Amino acid sequence: MTGPDLIYLDYQATTPCDPRVVEEMMPWFAKSFANPHSLDHAAGRAAHDAVEQARGEVAALLGAEAREIVFTSGATEANNLAIKGAVRHLIARGDPRRRVITVATEHKCVLESVRDLAREGCEPVILPVRPDGTLDPDVLAAALEVPTLLTSIMAANNETGVLHDLATLAPIVRRAGSLLHSDLAQAAGKVEGDVRAWDLDLASVSAHKLYGPKGVGALFVRRRPRVRLAPLFSGGGQERGLRSGTLPAPLVIGFGAACRIARLEGAAERARIASLRDRMLAALMAGCPGLRVHGGMEGRLAANLNIGFEGVRALDLLAAAPELCLSTGSACSSAEVVPSYVLSAMGLEAARAAEGLRLAVGRYTSPAEVDRAAAILCRAVAHCRAQGSAAPDVTGAAHRQDGKDGAYSIHRA
């Protein structure tokens, strides 16, 4: 995918498949190709056993039991199944509650799943975040004063890397009697904590966010106390009656391998990646005036930087740095930039949100790539400003950390 001159810094969008994962998957594509649900013969049983071993690896990473893991096509399907499935089941059995709560910075599939339930008589509630991207526990508690069916709070944000304090928020949800779901797609294998520590009822993960294959994910469904779901679609009910369809055995097996590697190597990897991220930030601060970091540096994913360069639109910057694989965190409609809804929810004005750029280092990022990428970005910033893309105030220098929102800034006076 990447040429020799490209530097990949978009590890939150997707990760490359670890070669060890690929090696474990390959035999199951052609040599051992049997359907894992064909238990009438030895080949099918071998595929089934390999899938169940993978289920155990996913469960071990999440701190769950193997029988609490339901395989899906990814976190988007898992989020839909968790939110819609749990709410529909409760309503079908006569539960009078209708409120469903989530947070303004959630992934689109969570926000849209909650909003979709309005057409079924539910009351979607989208909570605001503080300027640092975190959810105020008092705001959550106030929303839960109305009896609530389900609350969905992600562990780590996919744009800013900001972590919600689930250890503090979960007891608030539990006391209110609501089910608690969390999108762990960005957090699984990358932060300390698991479904038991966070007291979750439901949790979604995706293999391609942790060096596994695309096209497979999982939903944790708590057994005790038991959580019940209405399936999203009909079929053979292969996954505990909750998700129908033949499992893609090679992908599931790769998912399991990726989870095993993350469980065994994750702590050391986080330390290495954090040092690379900090090296990148230091180089950018030294070479690029007008740098801002969105969200505090504490309580964020080790790999993530979400930054802006004063007065420089992110799309202009990417056009000036084609060697870098980055993400704007914005959607582009024709020639107009639609600012990131995550940054907007954190209180950034439209022009500043349109400057937002997401960088994420990863398992295969080298120190030399970090240094080269920082140099390329600084040159690109200077180029954009010289071309009139920006008119920043860049005289004088002082670095501070704002005590109110935790955002790092370079101010020029």
Contacts in CASP RR format, 6 or more apart in sequence:
PFRMAT RR
TARGET T0000
AUTHOR 0000-0000-0000
METHOD contacts of the structure
MODEL  1
MTGPDLIYLDYQATTPCDPRVVEEMMPWFAKSFANPHSLDHAAGRAAHDA
VEQARGEVAALLGAEAREIVFTSGATEANNLAIKGAVRHLIARGDPRRRV
ITVATEHKCVLESVRDLAREGCEPVILPVRPDGTLDPDVLAAALEVPTLL
TSIMAANNETGVLHDLATLAPIVRRAGSLLHSDLAQAAGKVEGDVRAWDL
DLASVSAHKLYGPKGVGALFVRRRPRVRLAPLFSGGGQERGLRSGTLPAP
LVIGFGAACRIARLEGAAERARIASLRDRMLAALMAGCPGLRVHGGMEGR
LAANLNIGFEGVRALDLLAAAPELCLSTGSACSSAEVVPSYVLSAMGLEA
ARAAEGLRLAVGRYTSPAEVDRAAAILCRAVAHCRAQGSAAPDVTGAAHR
QDGKDGAYSIHRA
1 16 0 8 1.000
2 8 0 8 1.000
2 325 0 8 1.000
5 323 0 8 1.000
6 323 0 8 1.000
6 324 0 8 1.000
6 325 0 8 1.000
7 323 0 8 1.000
7 324 0 8 1.000
7 325 0 8 1.000
7 369 0 8 1.000
7 372 0 8 1.000
7 373 0 8 1.000
7 376 0 8 1.000
8 16 0 8 1.000
8 325 0 8 1.000
8 364 0 8 1.000
8 365 0 8 1.000
9 324 0 8 1.000
9 325 0 8 1.000
9 326 0 8 1.000
9 359 0 8 1.000
9 360 0 8 1.000
9 361 0 8 1.000
9 365 0 8 1.000
9 373 0 8 1.000
10 325 0 8 1.000
10 326 0 8 1.000
10 327 0 8 1.000
10 358 0 8 1.000
10 360 0 8 1.000
11 303 0 8 1.000
11 360 0 8 1.000
11 361 0 8 1.000
11 362 0 8 1.000
11 363 0 8 1.000
11 365 0 8 1.000
12 158 0 8 1.000
12 159 0 8 1.000
12 161 0 8 1.000
12 186 0 8 1.000
12 209 0 8 1.000
12 301 0 8 1.000
12 303 0 8 1.000
12 304 0 8 1.000
12 327 0 8 1.000
12 358 0 8 1.000
12 360 0 8 1.000
13 327 0 8 1.000
13 360 0 8 1.000
14 208 0 8 1.000
14 209 0 8 1.000
14 214 0 8 1.000
15 208 0 8 1.000
15 209 0 8 1.000
15 210 0 8 1.000
15 211 0 8 1.000
15 212 0 8 1.000
15 362 0 8 1.000
15 363 0 8 1.000
16 211 0 8 1.000
16 363 0 8 1.000
16 364 0 8 1.000
17 208 0 8 1.000
17 211 0 8 1.000
17 212 0 8 1.000
17 213 0 8 1.000
17 258 0 8 1.000
18 211 0 8 1.000
18 212 0 8 1.000
18 257 0 8 1.000
18 258 0 8 1.000
18 261 0 8 1.000
18 363 0 8 1.000
20 257 0 8 1.000
20 261 0 8 1.000
21 211 0 8 1.000
21 212 0 8 1.000
21 213 0 8 1.000
21 254 0 8 1.000
21 257 0 8 1.000
21 258 0 8 1.000
21 261 0 8 1.000
24 253 0 8 1.000
24 254 0 8 1.000
24 257 0 8 1.000
25 213 0 8 1.000
25 250 0 8 1.000
25 251 0 8 1.000
25 253 0 8 1.000
25 254 0 8 1.000
25 257 0 8 1.000
26 250 0 8 1.000
28 47 0 8 1.000
28 50 0 8 1.000
28 249 0 8 1.000
28 250 0 8 1.000
28 253 0 8 1.000
29 250 0 8 1.000
32 43 0 8 1.000
32 46 0 8 1.000
32 47 0 8 1.000
32 50 0 8 1.000
33 43 0 8 1.000
33 47 0 8 1.000
34 41 0 8 1.000
34 43 0 8 1.000
34 44 0 8 1.000
34 46 0 8 1.000
34 47 0 8 1.000
34 249 0 8 1.000
35 44 0 8 1.000
35 47 0 8 1.000
35 246 0 8 1.000
35 249 0 8 1.000
36 44 0 8 1.000
36 47 0 8 1.000
36 48 0 8 1.000
36 50 0 8 1.000
36 51 0 8 1.000
36 246 0 8 1.000
36 247 0 8 1.000
36 249 0 8 1.000
36 252 0 8 1.000
37 44 0 8 1.000
37 48 0 8 1.000
37 238 0 8 1.000
37 246 0 8 1.000
37 247 0 8 1.000
38 44 0 8 1.000
38 47 0 8 1.000
38 48 0 8 1.000
39 45 0 8 1.000
39 48 0 8 1.000
47 249 0 8 1.000
50 249 0 8 1.000
50 253 0 8 1.000
51 71 0 8 1.000
51 247 0 8 1.000
51 249 0 8 1.000
51 252 0 8 1.000
51 253 0 8 1.000
52 66 0 8 1.000
53 253 0 8 1.000
53 256 0 8 1.000
54 252 0 8 1.000
54 253 0 8 1.000
54 254 0 8 1.000
54 255 0 8 1.000
54 256 0 8 1.000
54 257 0 8 1.000
54 259 0 8 1.000
55 66 0 8 1.000
55 69 0 8 1.000
55 71 0 8 1.000
55 252 0 8 1.000
55 256 0 8 1.000
56 66 0 8 1.000
56 69 0 8 1.000
56 256 0 8 1.000
57 255 0 8 1.000
57 256 0 8 1.000
57 257 0 8 1.000
57 259 0 8 1.000
57 260 0 8 1.000
57 263 0 8 1.000
58 64 0 8 1.000
58 69 0 8 1.000
58 205 0 8 1.000
58 218 0 8 1.000
58 255 0 8 1.000
58 256 0 8 1.000
58 259 0 8 1.000
59 65 0 8 1.000
59 66 0 8 1.000
59 68 0 8 1.000
59 69 0 8 1.000
59 220 0 8 1.000
60 259 0 8 1.000
60 260 0 8 1.000
60 263 0 8 1.000
61 188 0 8 1.000
61 189 0 8 1.000
61 194 0 8 1.000
61 259 0 8 1.000
61 260 0 8 1.000
61 262 0 8 1.000
61 263 0 8 1.000
62 69 0 8 1.000
62 184 0 8 1.000
62 188 0 8 1.000
62 194 0 8 1.000
62 195 0 8 1.000
62 203 0 8 1.000
62 205 0 8 1.000
62 220 0 8 1.000
63 194 0 8 1.000
63 195 0 8 1.000
63 196 0 8 1.000
64 194 0 8 1.000
64 195 0 8 1.000
64 196 0 8 1.000
64 220 0 8 1.000
65 223 0 8 1.000
67 223 0 8 1.000
67 240 0 8 1.000
68 220 0 8 1.000
68 221 0 8 1.000
68 222 0 8 1.000
68 223 0 8 1.000
69 218 0 8 1.000
69 219 0 8 1.000
69 220 0 8 1.000
69 221 0 8 1.000
70 78 0 8 1.000
70 81 0 8 1.000
70 218 0 8 1.000
70 219 0 8 1.000
70 220 0 8 1.000
70 221 0 8 1.000
70 239 0 8 1.000
70 240 0 8 1.000
70 242 0 8 1.000
70 243 0 8 1.000
71 216 0 8 1.000
71 217 0 8 1.000
71 218 0 8 1.000
71 239 0 8 1.000
71 243 0 8 1.000
71 247 0 8 1.000
71 252 0 8 1.000
71 255 0 8 1.000
72 78 0 8 1.000
72 81 0 8 1.000
72 204 0 8 1.000
72 216 0 8 1.000
72 217 0 8 1.000
72 218 0 8 1.000
72 219 0 8 1.000
72 239 0 8 1.000
72 243 0 8 1.000
73 215 0 8 1.000
73 216 0 8 1.000
73 217 0 8 1.000
74 204 0 8 1.000
74 205 0 8 1.000
74 206 0 8 1.000
74 207 0 8 1.000
74 215 0 8 1.000
74 216 0 8 1.000
74 217 0 8 1.000
74 218 0 8 1.000
75 107 0 8 1.000
75 109 0 8 1.000
75 183 0 8 1.000
75 184 0 8 1.000
75 185 0 8 1.000
75 204 0 8 1.000
75 205 0 8 1.000
75 206 0 8 1.000
75 209 0 8 1.000
75 217 0 8 1.000
76 107 0 8 1.000
76 109 0 8 1.000
76 206 0 8 1.000
77 217 0 8 1.000
77 232 0 8 1.000
77 243 0 8 1.000
78 204 0 8 1.000
78 205 0 8 1.000
78 206 0 8 1.000
78 217 0 8 1.000
78 218 0 8 1.000
78 219 0 8 1.000
79 107 0 8 1.000
79 109 0 8 1.000
79 110 0 8 1.000
79 113 0 8 1.000
79 152 0 8 1.000
79 181 0 8 1.000
79 183 0 8 1.000
79 204 0 8 1.000
80 109 0 8 1.000
80 113 0 8 1.000
80 232 0 8 1.000
81 219 0 8 1.000
81 229 0 8 1.000
81 231 0 8 1.000
81 232 0 8 1.000
81 242 0 8 1.000
81 243 0 8 1.000
82 152 0 8 1.000
82 181 0 8 1.000
82 202 0 8 1.000
82 203 0 8 1.000
82 204 0 8 1.000
82 219 0 8 1.000
82 221 0 8 1.000
82 229 0 8 1.000
83 100 0 8 1.000
83 110 0 8 1.000
83 113 0 8 1.000
83 114 0 8 1.000
83 117 0 8 1.000
83 150 0 8 1.000
83 152 0 8 1.000
83 181 0 8 1.000
84 113 0 8 1.000
84 116 0 8 1.000
84 117 0 8 1.000
84 230 0 8 1.000
84 232 0 8 1.000
85 229 0 8 1.000
85 230 0 8 1.000
85 231 0 8 1.000
85 232 0 8 1.000
86 149 0 8 1.000
86 150 0 8 1.000
86 179 0 8 1.000
86 181 0 8 1.000
86 201 0 8 1.000
86 202 0 8 1.000
86 227 0 8 1.000
86 228 0 8 1.000
86 229 0 8 1.000
87 100 0 8 1.000
87 117 0 8 1.000
87 120 0 8 1.000
87 122 0 8 1.000
87 149 0 8 1.000
87 150 0 8 1.000
88 120 0 8 1.000
88 229 0 8 1.000
88 230 0 8 1.000
89 228 0 8 1.000
89 229 0 8 1.000
89 230 0 8 1.000
90 97 0 8 1.000
90 149 0 8 1.000
90 150 0 8 1.000
91 98 0 8 1.000
91 120 0 8 1.000
91 122 0 8 1.000
91 149 0 8 1.000
92 230 0 8 1.000
95 149 0 8 1.000
96 147 0 8 1.000
97 147 0 8 1.000
97 148 0 8 1.000
97 149 0 8 1.000
98 121 0 8 1.000
98 122 0 8 1.000
98 123 0 8 1.000
98 149 0 8 1.000
99 122 0 8 1.000
99 123 0 8 1.000
99 125 0 8 1.000
99 143 0 8 1.000
99 146 0 8 1.000
99 147 0 8 1.000
99 148 0 8 1.000
99 149 0 8 1.000
100 114 0 8 1.000
100 117 0 8 1.000
100 122 0 8 1.000
100 123 0 8 1.000
100 124 0 8 1.000
100 125 0 8 1.000
100 148 0 8 1.000
100 149 0 8 1.000
100 150 0 8 1.000
100 151 0 8 1.000
100 152 0 8 1.000
101 114 0 8 1.000
101 125 0 8 1.000
101 127 0 8 1.000
101 140 0 8 1.000
101 143 0 8 1.000
101 144 0 8 1.000
101 148 0 8 1.000
101 150 0 8 1.000
101 151 0 8 1.000
101 152 0 8 1.000
101 178 0 8 1.000
102 110 0 8 1.000
102 111 0 8 1.000
102 114 0 8 1.000
102 124 0 8 1.000
102 125 0 8 1.000
102 126 0 8 1.000
102 127 0 8 1.000
102 151 0 8 1.000
102 152 0 8 1.000
102 153 0 8 1.000
103 126 0 8 1.000
103 127 0 8 1.000
103 129 0 8 1.000
103 135 0 8 1.000
103 152 0 8 1.000
103 153 0 8 1.000
103 154 0 8 1.000
103 164 0 8 1.000
104 111 0 8 1.000
104 126 0 8 1.000
104 127 0 8 1.000
104 128 0 8 1.000
104 129 0 8 1.000
104 341 0 8 1.000
104 345 0 8 1.000
105 129 0 8 1.000
105 133 0 8 1.000
105 154 0 8 1.000
105 157 0 8 1.000
105 159 0 8 1.000
105 160 0 8 1.000
105 162 0 8 1.000
105 341 0 8 1.000
105 342 0 8 1.000
105 345 0 8 1.000
105 346 0 8 1.000
106 152 0 8 1.000
106 153 0 8 1.000
106 154 0 8 1.000
106 183 0 8 1.000
107 154 0 8 1.000
107 158 0 8 1.000
107 183 0 8 1.000
107 185 0 8 1.000
110 152 0 8 1.000
110 154 0 8 1.000
110 183 0 8 1.000
111 126 0 8 1.000
114 124 0 8 1.000
114 126 0 8 1.000
114 152 0 8 1.000
115 124 0 8 1.000
117 124 0 8 1.000
118 124 0 8 1.000
122 149 0 8 1.000
123 146 0 8 1.000
125 143 0 8 1.000
125 148 0 8 1.000
127 135 0 8 1.000
127 139 0 8 1.000
127 140 0 8 1.000
127 143 0 8 1.000
128 139 0 8 1.000
128 345 0 8 1.000
129 135 0 8 1.000
129 136 0 8 1.000
129 345 0 8 1.000
129 346 0 8 1.000
130 136 0 8 1.000
130 346 0 8 1.000
130 405 0 8 1.000
131 295 0 8 1.000
131 346 0 8 1.000
131 347 0 8 1.000
131 404 0 8 1.000
131 405 0 8 1.000
131 406 0 8 1.000
131 407 0 8 1.000
132 162 0 8 1.000
132 295 0 8 1.000
132 296 0 8 1.000
132 346 0 8 1.000
132 405 0 8 1.000
132 406 0 8 1.000
132 407 0 8 1.000
133 157 0 8 1.000
133 160 0 8 1.000
133 162 0 8 1.000
133 295 0 8 1.000
133 345 0 8 1.000
133 346 0 8 1.000
134 162 0 8 1.000
134 163 0 8 1.000
134 164 0 8 1.000
134 165 0 8 1.000
135 153 0 8 1.000
135 164 0 8 1.000
135 169 0 8 1.000
137 165 0 8 1.000
137 168 0 8 1.000
137 169 0 8 1.000
137 172 0 8 1.000
140 151 0 8 1.000
140 153 0 8 1.000
140 169 0 8 1.000
140 172 0 8 1.000
140 173 0 8 1.000
141 172 0 8 1.000
141 176 0 8 1.000
144 151 0 8 1.000
144 172 0 8 1.000
144 173 0 8 1.000
144 176 0 8 1.000
144 178 0 8 1.000
145 176 0 8 1.000
147 176 0 8 1.000
147 177 0 8 1.000
148 176 0 8 1.000
148 177 0 8 1.000
148 178 0 8 1.000
149 178 0 8 1.000
149 179 0 8 1.000
150 178 0 8 1.000
150 179 0 8 1.000
150 180 0 8 1.000
150 181 0 8 1.000
151 173 0 8 1.000
151 176 0 8 1.000
151 178 0 8 1.000
151 179 0 8 1.000
151 180 0 8 1.000
151 181 0 8 1.000
152 180 0 8 1.000
152 181 0 8 1.000
152 182 0 8 1.000
152 183 0 8 1.000
153 164 0 8 1.000
153 166 0 8 1.000
153 169 0 8 1.000
153 173 0 8 1.000
153 180 0 8 1.000
153 181 0 8 1.000
153 182 0 8 1.000
154 164 0 8 1.000
154 182 0 8 1.000
154 183 0 8 1.000
154 184 0 8 1.000
154 185 0 8 1.000
154 186 0 8 1.000
154 187 0 8 1.000
155 163 0 8 1.000
155 164 0 8 1.000
155 166 0 8 1.000
155 182 0 8 1.000
155 183 0 8 1.000
155 184 0 8 1.000
155 186 0 8 1.000
155 187 0 8 1.000
155 191 0 8 1.000
155 198 0 8 1.000
156 162 0 8 1.000
156 163 0 8 1.000
156 164 0 8 1.000
156 184 0 8 1.000
156 186 0 8 1.000
156 187 0 8 1.000
156 190 0 8 1.000
156 191 0 8 1.000
156 300 0 8 1.000
156 301 0 8 1.000
157 163 0 8 1.000
157 186 0 8 1.000
157 342 0 8 1.000
158 185 0 8 1.000
158 186 0 8 1.000
159 306 0 8 1.000
159 329 0 8 1.000
159 340 0 8 1.000
159 342 0 8 1.000
159 343 0 8 1.000
159 358 0 8 1.000
160 294 0 8 1.000
160 295 0 8 1.000
160 300 0 8 1.000
160 304 0 8 1.000
160 306 0 8 1.000
160 342 0 8 1.000
160 343 0 8 1.000
160 346 0 8 1.000
160 358 0 8 1.000
161 186 0 8 1.000
161 300 0 8 1.000
161 301 0 8 1.000
161 304 0 8 1.000
161 306 0 8 1.000
162 295 0 8 1.000
162 296 0 8 1.000
162 299 0 8 1.000
162 300 0 8 1.000
163 187 0 8 1.000
163 191 0 8 1.000
163 299 0 8 1.000
163 300 0 8 1.000
163 301 0 8 1.000
166 182 0 8 1.000
166 198 0 8 1.000
166 200 0 8 1.000
167 197 0 8 1.000
167 198 0 8 1.000
170 180 0 8 1.000
170 198 0 8 1.000
170 199 0 8 1.000
170 200 0 8 1.000
171 199 0 8 1.000
173 180 0 8 1.000
174 180 0 8 1.000
174 199 0 8 1.000
179 201 0 8 1.000
179 202 0 8 1.000
179 227 0 8 1.000
180 199 0 8 1.000
180 200 0 8 1.000
180 201 0 8 1.000
180 202 0 8 1.000
181 200 0 8 1.000
181 201 0 8 1.000
181 202 0 8 1.000
181 203 0 8 1.000
181 204 0 8 1.000
182 198 0 8 1.000
182 200 0 8 1.000
182 202 0 8 1.000
182 203 0 8 1.000
182 204 0 8 1.000
183 203 0 8 1.000
183 204 0 8 1.000
184 203 0 8 1.000
184 204 0 8 1.000
184 205 0 8 1.000
185 204 0 8 1.000
185 205 0 8 1.000
185 206 0 8 1.000
185 209 0 8 1.000
186 209 0 8 1.000
186 301 0 8 1.000
187 301 0 8 1.000
188 205 0 8 1.000
188 209 0 8 1.000
188 210 0 8 1.000
188 259 0 8 1.000
188 262 0 8 1.000
189 210 0 8 1.000
189 259 0 8 1.000
189 262 0 8 1.000
189 263 0 8 1.000
189 266 0 8 1.000
190 210 0 8 1.000
190 262 0 8 1.000
190 266 0 8 1.000
190 270 0 8 1.000
190 301 0 8 1.000
190 302 0 8 1.000
190 303 0 8 1.000
191 270 0 8 1.000
191 301 0 8 1.000
195 203 0 8 1.000
195 220 0 8 1.000
195 222 0 8 1.000
200 220 0 8 1.000
200 222 0 8 1.000
201 221 0 8 1.000
201 222 0 8 1.000
201 227 0 8 1.000
202 219 0 8 1.000
202 220 0 8 1.000
202 221 0 8 1.000
202 222 0 8 1.000
202 227 0 8 1.000
203 219 0 8 1.000
203 220 0 8 1.000
204 217 0 8 1.000
204 218 0 8 1.000
204 219 0 8 1.000
204 220 0 8 1.000
205 217 0 8 1.000
205 218 0 8 1.000
205 219 0 8 1.000
205 220 0 8 1.000
206 216 0 8 1.000
206 217 0 8 1.000
207 213 0 8 1.000
207 214 0 8 1.000
207 215 0 8 1.000
207 216 0 8 1.000
207 217 0 8 1.000
207 251 0 8 1.000
207 254 0 8 1.000
207 255 0 8 1.000
207 256 0 8 1.000
207 258 0 8 1.000
208 214 0 8 1.000
208 215 0 8 1.000
210 258 0 8 1.000
210 259 0 8 1.000
210 262 0 8 1.000
211 258 0 8 1.000
211 261 0 8 1.000
211 262 0 8 1.000
211 363 0 8 1.000
212 254 0 8 1.000
212 255 0 8 1.000
212 257 0 8 1.000
212 258 0 8 1.000
213 250 0 8 1.000
213 251 0 8 1.000
213 254 0 8 1.000
213 255 0 8 1.000
213 258 0 8 1.000
215 248 0 8 1.000
215 251 0 8 1.000
216 248 0 8 1.000
216 251 0 8 1.000
216 252 0 8 1.000
216 254 0 8 1.000
216 255 0 8 1.000
217 255 0 8 1.000
218 255 0 8 1.000
219 242 0 8 1.000
219 243 0 8 1.000
221 227 0 8 1.000
221 229 0 8 1.000
221 240 0 8 1.000
221 242 0 8 1.000
229 242 0 8 1.000
231 237 0 8 1.000
231 241 0 8 1.000
231 242 0 8 1.000
231 243 0 8 1.000
231 244 0 8 1.000
232 243 0 8 1.000
233 244 0 8 1.000
234 244 0 8 1.000
235 244 0 8 1.000
235 245 0 8 1.000
236 244 0 8 1.000
236 245 0 8 1.000
237 243 0 8 1.000
237 244 0 8 1.000
237 245 0 8 1.000
238 244 0 8 1.000
238 245 0 8 1.000
238 246 0 8 1.000
238 247 0 8 1.000
239 245 0 8 1.000
239 247 0 8 1.000
262 269 0 8 1.000
269 363 0 8 1.000
270 302 0 8 1.000
271 302 0 8 1.000
273 302 0 8 1.000
273 303 0 8 1.000
273 361 0 8 1.000
273 362 0 8 1.000
273 363 0 8 1.000
273 365 0 8 1.000
274 302 0 8 1.000
274 303 0 8 1.000
276 361 0 8 1.000
276 362 0 8 1.000
276 365 0 8 1.000
276 367 0 8 1.000
276 370 0 8 1.000
277 302 0 8 1.000
277 303 0 8 1.000
277 304 0 8 1.000
277 305 0 8 1.000
277 359 0 8 1.000
277 361 0 8 1.000
279 367 0 8 1.000
279 370 0 8 1.000
279 371 0 8 1.000
280 305 0 8 1.000
280 359 0 8 1.000
280 361 0 8 1.000
280 370 0 8 1.000
280 373 0 8 1.000
280 374 0 8 1.000
281 293 0 8 1.000
281 297 0 8 1.000
281 305 0 8 1.000
283 370 0 8 1.000
283 371 0 8 1.000
283 374 0 8 1.000
283 375 0 8 1.000
283 378 0 8 1.000
284 291 0 8 1.000
284 307 0 8 1.000
284 374 0 8 1.000
284 377 0 8 1.000
284 378 0 8 1.000
285 291 0 8 1.000
285 399 0 8 1.000
285 410 0 8 1.000
287 374 0 8 1.000
287 378 0 8 1.000
288 309 0 8 1.000
288 377 0 8 1.000
288 378 0 8 1.000
288 381 0 8 1.000
289 310 0 8 1.000
289 392 0 8 1.000
289 394 0 8 1.000
289 397 0 8 1.000
289 410 0 8 1.000
289 412 0 8 1.000
290 309 0 8 1.000
290 310 0 8 1.000
290 392 0 8 1.000
290 394 0 8 1.000
290 409 0 8 1.000
290 410 0 8 1.000
290 411 0 8 1.000
290 412 0 8 1.000
291 307 0 8 1.000
291 308 0 8 1.000
291 309 0 8 1.000
291 310 0 8 1.000
291 408 0 8 1.000
291 409 0 8 1.000
291 410 0 8 1.000
292 307 0 8 1.000
292 308 0 8 1.000
292 309 0 8 1.000
292 310 0 8 1.000
292 352 0 8 1.000
292 355 0 8 1.000
292 407 0 8 1.000
292 408 0 8 1.000
292 409 0 8 1.000
292 410 0 8 1.000
293 305 0 8 1.000
293 306 0 8 1.000
293 307 0 8 1.000
293 308 0 8 1.000
293 407 0 8 1.000
293 408 0 8 1.000
293 409 0 8 1.000
294 306 0 8 1.000
294 307 0 8 1.000
294 308 0 8 1.000
294 343 0 8 1.000
294 346 0 8 1.000
294 348 0 8 1.000
294 356 0 8 1.000
294 407 0 8 1.000
295 306 0 8 1.000
295 346 0 8 1.000
295 405 0 8 1.000
295 406 0 8 1.000
295 407 0 8 1.000
296 401 0 8 1.000
296 405 0 8 1.000
296 406 0 8 1.000
296 407 0 8 1.000
296 408 0 8 1.000
297 401 0 8 1.000
297 406 0 8 1.000
297 408 0 8 1.000
301 360 0 8 1.000
303 360 0 8 1.000
303 361 0 8 1.000
303 362 0 8 1.000
304 358 0 8 1.000
304 359 0 8 1.000
304 360 0 8 1.000
305 358 0 8 1.000
305 359 0 8 1.000
305 360 0 8 1.000
306 343 0 8 1.000
306 356 0 8 1.000
306 357 0 8 1.000
306 358 0 8 1.000
306 359 0 8 1.000
307 356 0 8 1.000
307 357 0 8 1.000
307 359 0 8 1.000
308 314 0 8 1.000
308 352 0 8 1.000
308 355 0 8 1.000
308 356 0 8 1.000
308 357 0 8 1.000
309 317 0 8 1.000
309 355 0 8 1.000
309 357 0 8 1.000
309 381 0 8 1.000
309 384 0 8 1.000
309 390 0 8 1.000
309 392 0 8 1.000
310 355 0 8 1.000
310 390 0 8 1.000
310 392 0 8 1.000
310 393 0 8 1.000
310 394 0 8 1.000
310 410 0 8 1.000
311 351 0 8 1.000
311 355 0 8 1.000
311 385 0 8 1.000
311 389 0 8 1.000
311 390 0 8 1.000
311 391 0 8 1.000
311 392 0 8 1.000
312 355 0 8 1.000
312 381 0 8 1.000
312 384 0 8 1.000
312 385 0 8 1.000
312 389 0 8 1.000
312 390 0 8 1.000
312 392 0 8 1.000
313 337 0 8 1.000
313 354 0 8 1.000
313 355 0 8 1.000
313 384 0 8 1.000
313 389 0 8 1.000
313 390 0 8 1.000
314 328 0 8 1.000
314 329 0 8 1.000
314 330 0 8 1.000
314 337 0 8 1.000
314 354 0 8 1.000
314 355 0 8 1.000
314 356 0 8 1.000
314 357 0 8 1.000
315 328 0 8 1.000
315 330 0 8 1.000
315 332 0 8 1.000
315 337 0 8 1.000
315 354 0 8 1.000
316 384 0 8 1.000
316 389 0 8 1.000
317 357 0 8 1.000
317 377 0 8 1.000
317 380 0 8 1.000
317 381 0 8 1.000
317 384 0 8 1.000
318 324 0 8 1.000
318 326 0 8 1.000
318 328 0 8 1.000
318 357 0 8 1.000
320 380 0 8 1.000
320 383 0 8 1.000
320 384 0 8 1.000
321 376 0 8 1.000
321 377 0 8 1.000
321 379 0 8 1.000
321 380 0 8 1.000
323 376 0 8 1.000
324 373 0 8 1.000
324 376 0 8 1.000
324 377 0 8 1.000
326 357 0 8 1.000
326 358 0 8 1.000
326 359 0 8 1.000
327 357 0 8 1.000
327 358 0 8 1.000
328 337 0 8 1.000
328 340 0 8 1.000
328 356 0 8 1.000
328 357 0 8 1.000
328 358 0 8 1.000
329 340 0 8 1.000
329 342 0 8 1.000
329 343 0 8 1.000
329 356 0 8 1.000
329 357 0 8 1.000
329 358 0 8 1.000
330 337 0 8 1.000
330 338 0 8 1.000
330 339 0 8 1.000
330 340 0 8 1.000
330 353 0 8 1.000
330 354 0 8 1.000
330 356 0 8 1.000
331 338 0 8 1.000
332 338 0 8 1.000
337 354 0 8 1.000
339 348 0 8 1.000
339 350 0 8 1.000
339 351 0 8 1.000
339 353 0 8 1.000
339 354 0 8 1.000
340 353 0 8 1.000
340 354 0 8 1.000
340 356 0 8 1.000
343 352 0 8 1.000
343 353 0 8 1.000
343 356 0 8 1.000
344 350 0 8 1.000
344 353 0 8 1.000
346 405 0 8 1.000
359 373 0 8 1.000
361 370 0 8 1.000
384 390 0 8 1.000
385 392 0 8 1.000
392 412 0 8 1.000
393 412 0 8 1.000
394 412 0 8 1.000
395 412 0 8 1.000
395 413 0 8 1.000
396 412 0 8 1.000
396 413 0 8 1.000
397 410 0 8 1.000
397 411 0 8 1.000
397 412 0 8 1.000
398 410 0 8 1.000
398 411 0 8 1.000
398 412 0 8 1.000
398 413 0 8 1.000
399 408 0 8 1.000
399 409 0 8 1.000
399 410 0 8 1.000
399 411 0 8 1.000
400 408 0 8 1.000
400 409 0 8 1.000
400 411 0 8 1.000
401 407 0 8 1.000
401 408 0 8 1.000
401 409 0 8 1.000
402 409 0 8 1.000
END
